[in-house]
């Protein structure tokens, strides 16, 4: 079977596996999930909105309310958002990695068990990820056009991200602003970037002003005073919990990076160590090949979308982790675990696809480390998710 035919088949099978794993999750809902569940079950939207704790922005619970109002079961809303994410991932892959079949990216992301664990909870990351992917696609489009309509749509989409999670204000808005400054044509790019980012912040600004009047705090609560978990949100503890989360989500097949798993129940899984060692070695090989190809000028960007990706993808992946560590260290939030790192994973994968797209235009032999790394990650993640499904079916019987 050719690679062109195998890619969509692999993507379809991985999507089915992911949806099955999600449907079989039965962990207790988190406090925020219960609050969003109550919001969605409130008959009148105005009543639900007036009772919403201003600690969280309103767009995700409003989405739950709207979809359930038209007959979508509450337990299927995040499944629909996941399918939206996978569709947008396909289009994002075409934008940032021309020449690479984006179905392979969809297959790998869908095979990851962390989707089922995180999307079982009714939390805003389920909506933030597709919105952020849409923002990436539209920013790439704005890189090749100076059209007012596209920039207005980008500002609206960025505003939706901010109304989904406060974190988007310090992560997505600056990254998109910097990407717009790198676009062409150069004329008026500062004004375009300023208009998009300021326009995106206005709706959230109105919400935060209302929160300030209602609660005395811009984000509905005091986020800088010591809290019950403050000793676990120092810089060193955040680095420790974040590293453990990345290890479980990325390299330990079928592991759930829950609070307990990265905390009191933490242990180094031998299989995870083996997968991590292989992945790191291959990633270093991939990096050396990609740097050499780009230095030689053979992997230069072929379009403006691919060029602006060199600003967007590091900011949306590594930049996310840097901002997360900073905010969590300063703000005494909950200890880091799977849910909080979840939004950046799709952008790490897109960054890998972007690097591979450049290398693919060079000698065929240079592709080998990328292909081996992909095969390792797809195999380990698929085996892990299959194990999650098998265990859930066994418990049910």
C-alpha positions as CSV (number, residue, x, y, z in Angstrom):
1,X,0.0,0.0,0.0
2,X,1.3,3.4,-1.0
3,X,2.0,6.1,1.7
4,X,-0.7,8.3,0.0
5,X,-3.3,5.6,0.7
6,X,-2.0,4.6,4.0
7,X,-2.1,8.1,5.6
8,X,-5.9,8.6,5.5
9,X,-6.6,5.1,6.6
10,X,-4.2,5.5,9.6
11,X,-5.9,8.8,10.4
12,X,-9.4,7.3,10.3
13,X,-8.4,4.4,12.5
14,X,-6.7,6.6,15.0
15,X,-9.8,8.9,15.1
16,X,-12.1,6.0,15.8
17,X,-9.7,4.7,18.5
18,X,-9.5,8.1,20.1
19,X,-13.3,8.6,20.2
20,X,-13.8,5.1,21.6
21,X,-11.2,5.8,24.4
22,X,-12.9,9.1,25.2
23,X,-16.4,7.5,25.4
24,X,-15.1,4.9,27.8
25,X,-13.6,7.3,30.4
26,X,-15.4,7.3,33.7
27,X,-13.1,9.3,36.1
28,X,-14.9,11.6,38.4
29,X,-15.5,15.1,37.1
30,X,-13.3,17.9,38.4
31,X,-14.7,20.9,40.3
32,X,-14.5,23.1,37.2
33,X,-16.2,20.4,35.1
34,X,-19.1,20.2,37.7
35,X,-19.4,24.0,37.5
36,X,-19.6,23.9,33.7
37,X,-22.1,21.0,33.9
38,X,-24.3,23.1,36.2
39,X,-24.0,26.0,33.8
40,X,-25.1,23.9,30.8
41,X,-28.1,22.4,32.8
42,X,-29.4,25.9,33.8
43,X,-32.6,26.5,31.7
44,X,-32.1,30.2,31.2
45,X,-28.8,31.4,29.7
46,X,-29.0,34.8,31.4
47,X,-29.4,33.1,34.8
48,X,-26.5,30.8,34.1
49,X,-24.3,33.7,33.1
50,X,-25.2,35.7,36.1
51,X,-24.3,32.8,38.4
52,X,-21.0,32.1,36.7
53,X,-17.9,32.4,38.8
54,X,-15.8,35.2,37.2
55,X,-12.7,33.1,37.9
56,X,-13.3,31.6,34.4
57,X,-14.2,33.4,31.1
58,X,-17.6,32.6,29.7
59,X,-17.1,31.2,26.2
60,X,-16.6,27.5,26.9
61,X,-19.6,27.1,29.4
62,X,-21.7,29.2,26.9
63,X,-20.7,26.7,24.2
64,X,-21.8,23.8,26.4
65,X,-25.1,25.6,27.1
66,X,-25.7,26.4,23.4
67,X,-25.0,22.9,22.1
68,X,-27.0,21.1,24.7
69,X,-29.9,23.5,24.1
70,X,-30.0,22.3,20.5
71,X,-30.0,18.7,21.5
72,X,-26.3,17.7,21.6
73,X,-25.7,15.4,24.6
74,X,-23.3,17.1,27.1
75,X,-21.0,14.1,27.0
76,X,-20.6,14.4,23.2
77,X,-19.7,18.1,23.1
78,X,-16.0,17.6,23.6
79,X,-16.0,14.8,21.1
80,X,-17.3,17.3,18.5
81,X,-14.6,19.7,19.6
82,X,-12.0,17.0,19.1
83,X,-13.2,16.3,15.6
84,X,-13.1,20.0,14.9
85,X,-9.5,20.1,16.3
86,X,-8.5,17.2,14.0
87,X,-10.1,18.9,11.0
88,X,-8.3,22.2,11.7
89,X,-5.0,20.2,12.3
90,X,-5.3,18.9,8.7
91,X,-5.6,22.4,7.3
92,X,-2.9,23.8,9.6
93,X,-0.6,21.0,8.5
94,X,-1.1,22.0,4.9
95,X,-0.3,25.6,5.7
96,X,2.9,25.2,7.7
97,X,4.2,22.0,6.2
98,X,3.7,22.1,2.4
99,X,4.6,18.8,0.8
100,X,3.8,16.7,3.8
101,X,0.6,14.7,4.0
102,X,-1.2,16.3,7.0
103,X,-3.2,13.0,7.5
104,X,-0.1,11.6,9.1
105,X,-0.2,14.4,11.6
106,X,-3.9,13.8,12.3
107,X,-3.1,10.1,12.8
108,X,-0.4,10.7,15.4
109,X,-2.3,13.3,17.4
110,X,-5.5,11.3,17.4
111,X,-3.6,8.2,18.6
112,X,-2.5,10.0,21.8
113,X,-4.2,8.9,24.9
114,X,-4.0,12.3,26.5
115,X,-6.9,13.4,24.4
116,X,-9.3,11.0,26.0
117,X,-8.0,11.8,29.6
118,X,-8.3,15.5,29.2
119,X,-11.4,15.8,27.0
120,X,-13.4,13.6,29.4
121,X,-13.4,16.7,31.7
122,X,-15.6,19.6,30.9
123,X,-12.8,22.2,30.9
124,X,-12.0,25.1,28.6
125,X,-8.9,23.5,26.9
126,X,-11.3,21.5,24.8
127,X,-12.4,24.7,23.1
128,X,-9.1,26.6,23.3
129,X,-7.2,24.1,21.2
130,X,-9.4,24.3,18.0
131,X,-9.6,28.1,18.4
132,X,-5.9,28.4,18.7
133,X,-5.4,26.1,15.6
134,X,-7.9,28.3,13.7
135,X,-5.9,31.4,14.8
136,X,-2.7,29.8,13.5
137,X,-4.3,29.1,10.1
138,X,-5.8,32.6,9.8
139,X,-2.5,34.2,10.9
140,X,-0.7,32.3,8.1
141,X,-3.4,33.5,5.7
142,X,-2.8,37.1,6.8
143,X,0.9,36.5,6.0
144,X,0.1,36.3,2.3
145,X,-2.6,39.0,2.2
146,X,-3.2,42.5,3.6
147,X,-7.0,42.1,3.4
148,X,-8.9,43.9,6.0
149,X,-11.5,41.1,6.3
150,X,-8.9,38.5,7.2
151,X,-7.4,40.7,9.9
152,X,-10.9,41.5,11.3
153,X,-11.7,37.7,11.4
154,X,-8.3,37.0,13.0
155,X,-9.0,39.6,15.7
156,X,-12.4,38.1,16.4
157,X,-11.0,34.6,16.6
158,X,-8.2,35.8,18.9
159,X,-10.9,37.5,21.1
160,X,-12.7,34.1,21.3
161,X,-9.5,32.5,22.5
162,X,-9.2,35.1,25.3
163,X,-12.8,34.6,26.2
164,X,-12.1,30.9,26.6
165,X,-9.1,31.1,28.8
166,X,-7.5,34.1,30.5
167,X,-4.1,32.5,29.6
168,X,-4.6,33.3,26.0
169,X,-4.1,37.0,26.8
170,X,-0.5,36.4,27.8
171,X,0.3,33.6,25.3
172,X,-1.6,33.8,22.1
173,X,-2.0,37.5,21.8
174,X,1.7,38.3,22.0
175,X,2.7,35.4,19.7
176,X,0.2,36.5,17.0
177,X,1.2,40.1,17.3
178,X,4.9,39.2,16.8
179,X,3.9,36.9,13.8
180,X,2.0,39.8,12.2
181,X,5.0,42.0,12.6
182,X,7.0,39.5,10.5
183,X,4.4,39.4,7.7
184,X,4.6,41.0,4.3
185,X,4.0,43.5,2.8
186,X,6.0,45.5,5.4
187,X,4.0,48.7,5.0
188,X,1.5,49.3,7.8
189,X,2.3,46.0,9.5
190,X,2.8,47.7,12.9
191,X,-0.7,49.2,12.6
192,X,-2.2,45.9,11.5
193,X,-0.6,44.0,14.4
194,X,-1.8,46.7,16.8
195,X,-5.3,46.7,15.5
196,X,-5.7,42.9,15.6
197,X,-4.3,42.5,19.1
198,X,-6.0,45.5,20.7
199,X,-9.3,44.5,19.0
200,X,-8.9,41.0,20.4
201,X,-8.4,42.2,23.9
202,X,-11.5,44.5,24.0
203,X,-14.2,41.8,24.7
204,X,-12.1,40.2,27.4
205,X,-11.4,43.7,28.8
206,X,-15.1,44.3,29.2
207,X,-15.5,40.9,30.9
208,X,-12.6,41.6,33.3
209,X,-14.0,45.1,34.1
210,X,-17.3,43.5,35.1
211,X,-15.4,40.9,37.2
212,X,-13.5,43.7,38.9
213,X,-16.7,45.5,39.8
214,X,-18.4,42.3,40.9
215,X,-15.6,40.6,42.8
216,X,-12.9,43.1,43.3
217,X,-10.5,41.2,41.1
218,X,-9.9,41.4,37.4
219,X,-9.9,37.6,37.0
220,X,-12.6,37.0,39.7
221,X,-10.1,36.0,42.5
222,X,-6.8,36.8,44.1
223,X,-4.2,34.9,42.1
224,X,-1.0,36.1,43.9
225,X,-1.6,35.4,47.5
226,X,-0.5,32.1,49.0
227,X,-2.9,29.2,48.4
228,X,-3.3,25.6,49.6
229,X,-0.8,24.3,47.0
230,X,1.5,27.3,46.9
231,X,4.5,25.2,48.0
232,X,4.0,23.1,44.9
233,X,4.1,26.0,42.5
234,X,7.6,27.3,43.0
235,X,9.8,27.4,39.9
236,X,11.6,24.2,40.8
237,X,8.3,22.4,41.6
238,X,6.8,23.6,38.4
239,X,9.7,22.4,36.4
240,X,9.5,19.0,38.2
241,X,5.7,18.6,37.7
242,X,6.0,19.9,34.2
243,X,8.8,17.5,33.3
244,X,6.9,14.6,34.8
245,X,3.8,15.5,32.8
246,X,5.7,15.7,29.6
247,X,7.2,12.3,30.3
248,X,3.9,10.6,31.0
249,X,2.0,12.3,28.2
250,X,4.7,11.9,25.6
251,X,6.5,8.7,26.3
252,X,4.6,6.4,28.7
253,X,2.1,4.5,26.6
254,X,-1.5,4.9,28.0
255,X,-0.4,6.9,31.1
256,X,-2.7,9.5,32.5
257,X,-0.8,12.6,33.7
258,X,-3.2,13.2,36.5
259,X,-2.5,15.2,39.7
260,X,-1.8,12.0,41.5
261,X,0.4,10.5,38.8
262,X,2.8,13.4,38.7
263,X,2.6,13.9,42.4
264,X,2.2,11.3,45.2
265,X,2.0,8.3,42.8
266,X,4.9,9.4,40.7
267,X,7.3,6.7,39.4
268,X,9.6,6.3,36.4
269,X,8.0,3.8,34.1
270,X,10.7,1.6,32.4
271,X,8.9,1.5,29.1
272,X,8.5,5.3,29.2
273,X,12.3,5.6,29.8
274,X,13.0,3.4,26.8
275,X,10.6,5.3,24.6
276,X,11.9,8.7,25.8
277,X,15.6,7.7,25.2
278,X,14.8,6.6,21.7
279,X,12.7,9.6,21.0
280,X,15.3,12.1,22.3
281,X,18.1,10.4,20.4
282,X,16.1,10.6,17.2
283,X,15.0,14.1,17.9
284,X,18.6,15.2,18.2
285,X,19.4,13.5,14.9
286,X,16.4,15.3,13.3
287,X,17.5,18.6,14.6
288,X,21.0,18.2,13.2
289,X,19.6,17.3,9.8
290,X,17.1,20.2,9.8
291,X,19.7,22.8,10.9
292,X,22.2,21.6,8.3
293,X,19.6,21.7,5.5
294,X,18.4,25.2,6.4
295,X,22.0,26.5,6.8
296,X,22.7,25.2,3.3
297,X,19.7,27.1,2.0
298,X,18.0,24.0,0.7
299,X,15.1,24.1,3.1
300,X,14.2,27.8,2.6
301,X,10.5,28.6,3.0
302,X,8.6,28.4,-0.3
303,X,5.7,30.7,0.8
304,X,4.9,33.4,3.3
305,X,2.7,31.0,5.3
306,X,5.7,28.7,5.9
307,X,7.9,31.7,6.7
308,X,5.7,33.1,9.4
309,X,5.5,29.6,10.9
310,X,9.0,30.1,12.1
311,X,7.6,32.8,14.4
312,X,4.3,31.1,15.3
313,X,5.3,27.5,16.0
314,X,8.0,28.2,18.5
315,X,5.8,30.7,20.3
316,X,2.8,28.3,20.4
317,X,4.9,25.4,21.6
318,X,8.0,26.3,23.5
319,X,6.6,29.8,24.2
320,X,3.5,28.2,25.8
321,X,5.7,26.3,28.2
322,X,7.7,29.3,29.1
323,X,4.7,31.5,29.7
324,X,3.0,28.7,31.7
325,X,6.0,28.3,34.0
326,X,6.2,32.1,34.5
327,X,2.5,32.5,35.3
328,X,2.3,29.5,37.5
329,X,5.4,30.5,39.5
330,X,4.1,34.1,40.0
331,X,0.4,33.2,40.5
332,X,0.4,30.3,42.9
333,X,-2.0,28.3,40.7
334,X,-2.7,24.5,41.0
335,X,0.3,22.2,40.5
336,X,1.0,21.5,36.9
337,X,-0.4,18.3,35.4
338,X,-1.7,17.0,32.0
339,X,-4.6,19.4,31.6
340,X,-2.4,22.5,31.8
341,X,0.2,21.3,29.3
342,X,-2.4,19.8,26.9
343,X,-2.9,22.8,24.6
344,X,0.7,23.0,23.4
345,X,1.1,19.4,22.3
346,X,-0.5,19.9,18.9
347,X,1.8,22.7,18.1
348,X,4.9,20.7,19.0
349,X,3.7,18.2,16.4
350,X,3.1,20.9,13.8
351,X,6.6,22.2,14.5
352,X,8.0,18.7,13.7
353,X,6.0,18.6,10.5
354,X,7.3,22.0,9.5
355,X,10.9,20.9,10.0
356,X,10.2,17.7,8.0
357,X,8.7,19.7,5.2
358,X,11.9,21.6,4.8
359,X,14.1,18.5,5.0
360,X,11.8,16.6,2.6
361,X,13.0,19.0,-0.2
362,X,16.5,17.7,0.3
363,X,18.0,14.2,-0.2
364,X,15.8,11.3,0.5
365,X,18.3,9.8,3.0
366,X,17.9,12.8,5.3
367,X,14.2,11.9,5.9
368,X,15.1,8.7,7.8
369,X,15.4,10.1,11.4
370,X,12.1,11.9,11.0
371,X,10.4,8.7,9.7
372,X,11.8,6.6,12.6
373,X,10.8,9.2,15.2
374,X,7.3,9.3,13.8
375,X,7.0,5.5,13.7
376,X,8.2,5.3,17.3
377,X,5.7,7.8,18.6
378,X,2.8,6.5,16.6
379,X,3.4,2.9,17.7
380,X,3.9,3.8,21.4
381,X,0.9,6.1,21.5
382,X,-1.4,3.7,19.6
383,X,-0.4,0.8,21.8
384,X,-1.1,2.9,24.9
385,X,-4.5,4.0,23.7
386,X,-5.4,0.5,22.7
387,X,-4.5,-0.6,26.2
388,X,-6.7,2.2,27.7
389,X,-9.6,0.9,25.6
390,X,-9.0,-2.7,26.5
391,X,-8.8,-2.0,30.2
392,X,-12.0,0.1,30.1
393,X,-13.8,-2.7,28.3
394,X,-12.5,-5.2,30.7
395,X,-13.6,-3.2,33.7
396,X,-17.1,-2.7,32.2
397,X,-17.5,-6.5,31.6
